[in-house]
Amino acid sequence: MTEQPARPLYHERQRLELCAAHALNNILQRHAFGKEEMDSLCRRLSPDTFVNPHRSLLGTGNYDVNVLMAALLTEGLTAVWWDKRRSLERLALSRVEGFIMNIPSNVNLGPLSLPLRRQHWVAIRAVDGIYYNLDSKLKAPKGIGGEAELWTFLTEHLLQSSCQLLLVVQRDVEADGSWLTSA
């Protein structure tokens, strides 16, 4: 898909193990979270620990879902875990701000691809009615298409056993459950 949105897309590229921060910023379409903000959230989540369980021991990122969810709350948003047993067609897309997937991804060291796979946070959101894959490992955002193409894209990823999908919604949408259509 080559169609471009009317306004430019904000897209952060992968740096260190900061994919959670990049996914958040790509969903928000602005820079809101850097390493410092994410590390601060980690400290708030586990204030009395010497080794913080919510990030890499090396201090390079690799933040867990708790940090991602705490970050969304500071923006008036929340994450709803998607139960893969449900049909994606039950989603009320107009009530969903975007999606964050946790998927297996190859580990690269510069131009070399290592024979290792780790989990990676990826943002998907609509801009001007078109859904985009805003994966920080991509050189540029990749158009997915409309609703039908989004279903196909998400379904293909959810078939991987280690893929998880989070819906990013306003807090009131999560509270009243309006992100899900009635059966």
C-alpha positions as CSV (number, residue, x, y, z in Angstrom):
1,M,0.0,0.0,0.0
2,T,1.5,3.4,-1.0
3,E,-1.3,5.8,-0.2
4,Q,0.0,8.6,2.1
5,P,-2.1,10.4,4.8
6,A,-3.0,14.0,4.4
7,R,-0.8,14.9,7.4
8,P,2.7,13.5,8.0
9,L,2.9,10.4,10.2
10,Y,5.1,10.6,13.3
11,H,7.3,7.5,13.3
12,E,10.2,6.8,15.7
13,R,12.9,4.3,14.6
14,Q,14.3,1.6,16.9
15,R,17.1,2.6,19.3
16,L,18.6,0.4,21.9
17,E,15.7,-1.8,23.4
18,L,13.3,1.2,23.5
19,C,10.5,-0.4,21.4
20,A,7.9,0.1,24.1
21,A,8.7,3.9,24.2
22,H,8.7,4.0,20.4
23,A,5.4,2.1,20.2
24,L,3.8,4.6,22.7
25,N,5.1,7.6,20.9
26,N,4.0,6.2,17.5
27,I,0.5,5.6,18.9
28,L,0.3,9.1,20.3
29,Q,1.8,10.6,17.1
30,R,4.3,12.7,19.1
31,H,7.3,12.2,21.4
32,A,6.0,11.8,24.9
33,F,8.2,9.1,26.3
34,G,12.0,8.7,26.2
35,K,14.3,6.4,28.2
36,E,14.2,8.8,31.2
37,E,10.4,8.8,31.4
38,M,10.2,5.1,31.0
39,D,12.9,4.5,33.7
40,S,11.0,6.8,36.0
41,L,7.8,4.8,35.5
42,C,9.8,1.6,36.3
43,R,11.0,3.2,39.6
44,R,7.5,4.2,40.5
45,L,6.3,0.6,39.8
46,S,9.0,-1.0,42.0
47,P,10.4,1.8,44.2
48,D,12.2,-0.4,46.8
49,T,14.0,-2.8,44.5
50,F,17.7,-2.8,43.7
51,V,17.1,-4.7,40.4
52,N,14.0,-3.4,38.7
53,P,11.9,-6.2,37.3
54,H,10.2,-4.0,34.7
55,R,13.3,-3.3,32.4
56,S,16.6,-4.7,31.2
57,L,19.3,-5.2,33.7
58,L,21.6,-3.4,31.3
59,G,19.5,-0.3,31.4
60,T,18.9,-0.4,27.6
61,G,15.1,-0.6,27.8
62,N,13.2,-3.8,27.2
63,Y,10.3,-2.5,29.2
64,D,7.5,-4.9,30.2
65,V,3.7,-4.4,29.8
66,N,3.3,-2.8,33.2
67,V,5.5,0.1,32.2
68,L,3.6,0.5,28.9
69,M,0.2,0.5,30.7
70,A,1.5,3.0,33.3
71,A,2.7,5.3,30.5
72,L,-0.7,5.1,28.8
73,L,-2.5,6.0,32.0
74,T,-0.5,9.3,32.2
75,E,-2.0,10.2,28.8
76,G,-5.6,9.4,29.8
77,L,-5.5,6.1,27.9
78,T,-5.4,2.5,28.9
79,A,-4.6,-0.8,27.4
80,V,-7.1,-3.6,27.1
81,W,-5.7,-7.1,26.5
82,W,-7.4,-8.8,23.5
83,D,-8.6,-12.3,24.1
84,K,-7.5,-14.2,20.9
85,R,-10.6,-16.5,21.3
86,R,-12.8,-13.6,20.3
87,S,-13.6,-12.6,16.8
88,L,-11.8,-9.4,15.8
89,E,-15.0,-8.3,14.1
90,R,-16.4,-7.7,17.6
91,L,-14.1,-4.7,18.0
92,A,-15.8,-1.3,17.9
93,L,-12.9,0.2,15.8
94,S,-14.3,3.8,16.2
95,R,-13.7,3.5,20.0
96,V,-10.1,2.2,19.6
97,E,-7.2,4.7,19.4
98,G,-4.8,2.1,18.2
99,F,-3.2,-1.2,18.8
100,I,0.1,-2.3,20.4
101,M,1.3,-5.8,19.6
102,N,4.0,-7.8,21.3
103,I,5.5,-10.0,18.6
104,P,8.5,-12.2,18.2
105,S,11.2,-10.4,16.3
106,N,14.7,-11.2,15.0
107,V,17.6,-9.7,17.0
108,N,20.0,-7.5,14.9
109,L,23.4,-6.3,15.7
110,G,24.0,-3.5,13.2
111,P,23.5,-5.0,9.8
112,L,23.8,-8.6,11.1
113,S,20.7,-10.6,11.9
114,L,21.4,-13.0,14.9
115,P,19.8,-16.4,15.2
116,L,17.8,-15.1,18.2
117,R,14.2,-14.0,18.6
118,R,12.9,-11.7,21.3
119,Q,9.6,-10.0,21.9
120,H,9.1,-6.6,20.3
121,W,6.4,-3.9,20.8
122,V,4.7,-2.6,17.6
123,A,2.2,0.2,17.2
124,I,-0.7,0.1,14.7
125,R,-3.1,3.0,14.3
126,A,-5.3,4.8,11.8
127,V,-4.5,8.1,10.3
128,D,-7.0,9.7,7.9
129,G,-9.0,6.4,7.7
130,I,-6.0,4.3,6.8
131,Y,-4.3,1.9,9.2
132,Y,-0.5,1.9,9.4
133,N,2.1,-0.4,10.8
134,L,4.3,1.9,12.8
135,D,6.9,-0.7,13.8
136,S,10.0,1.1,14.9
137,K,12.1,-1.5,13.1
138,L,10.7,-0.3,9.8
139,K,12.4,2.5,7.9
140,A,9.1,4.2,7.4
141,P,5.4,3.6,8.3
142,K,3.8,0.9,6.2
143,G,0.2,1.3,5.1
144,I,-2.1,-1.6,6.0
145,G,-5.3,-0.3,4.5
146,G,-8.9,-0.2,5.6
147,E,-10.8,-2.3,8.1
148,A,-10.7,-5.5,6.0
149,E,-7.0,-5.3,5.6
150,L,-6.5,-4.5,9.3
151,W,-8.5,-7.7,10.2
152,T,-6.2,-9.7,7.9
153,F,-3.1,-8.1,9.3
154,L,-4.1,-8.7,12.9
155,T,-5.3,-12.2,12.3
156,E,-2.1,-13.2,10.7
157,H,-0.1,-12.0,13.7
158,L,-2.4,-13.4,16.3
159,L,-2.0,-16.9,14.8
160,Q,1.5,-16.8,16.2
161,S,1.3,-18.3,19.7
162,S,3.6,-15.7,21.2
163,C,1.8,-12.7,19.8
164,Q,-0.3,-10.5,22.2
165,L,-2.6,-7.7,21.2
166,L,-3.4,-4.7,23.3
167,L,-6.1,-2.2,22.4
168,V,-5.3,1.4,23.2
169,V,-8.5,3.2,24.3
170,Q,-9.6,6.2,26.3
171,R,-10.1,5.3,30.0
172,D,-13.9,5.9,29.9
173,V,-14.1,3.5,26.9
174,E,-12.4,0.8,28.9
175,A,-14.6,1.5,31.9
176,D,-17.9,1.2,29.9
177,G,-16.7,-1.6,27.6
178,S,-17.7,0.2,24.5
179,W,-14.5,-1.0,22.7
180,L,-16.5,-4.2,22.1
181,T,-19.7,-4.5,20.1
182,S,-22.5,-6.6,21.5
183,A,-22.7,-10.1,20.1
